[in-house]
Amino acid sequence: MEMAGSYSIKVNQAQQTIDMEVKGSFTPEQAEAFHRDYTTKVGSIEPGKYTLNVDCTSMNIITQDMVPKLEHSFGLYKESAFNKIVFSIKENPIVKMQLNRIARNAGLTNAEVVNI
């Protein structure tokens, strides 16, 4: 059974990071709420001085219908022009491949997917 989606977005001004955690699978409504929250939080900082840390260790494999929403998220990350973007995953070759492909399609050249 798939875990319902949830997320958190925290701005850490001392470390100059935005720490996000993404869990499960999002509904389209959750994806919309995430995009609104993300835009609000990032609007309060200078992203070029920050690293975006995305904890994807509890994320489900990305379903085909979620790809456009994820591509939209990655597009937002690119527009924000962070100094660096790090996606953390558990050893999962499928999720790693999916994240790398979507990052490449979105033109995120400063992103890396790391196993933790």
Secondary structure as GFF3:
##gff-version 3
##sequence-region A 1 116
A	DSSP	beta_strand	6	12	.	.	.	ID=ss1
A	DSSP	beta_strand	17	24	.	.	.	ID=ss2
A	DSSP	alpha_helix	28	42	.	.	.	ID=ss3
A	DSSP	three_ten_helix	47	49	.	.	.	ID=ss4
A	DSSP	beta_strand	51	59	.	.	.	ID=ss5
A	DSSP	three_ten_helix	64	66	.	.	.	ID=ss6
A	DSSP	alpha_helix	67	80	.	.	.	ID=ss7
A	DSSP	beta_strand	84	89	.	.	.	ID=ss8
A	DSSP	alpha_helix	93	106	.	.	.	ID=ss9
A	DSSP	beta_strand	111	115	.	.	.	ID=ss10
###
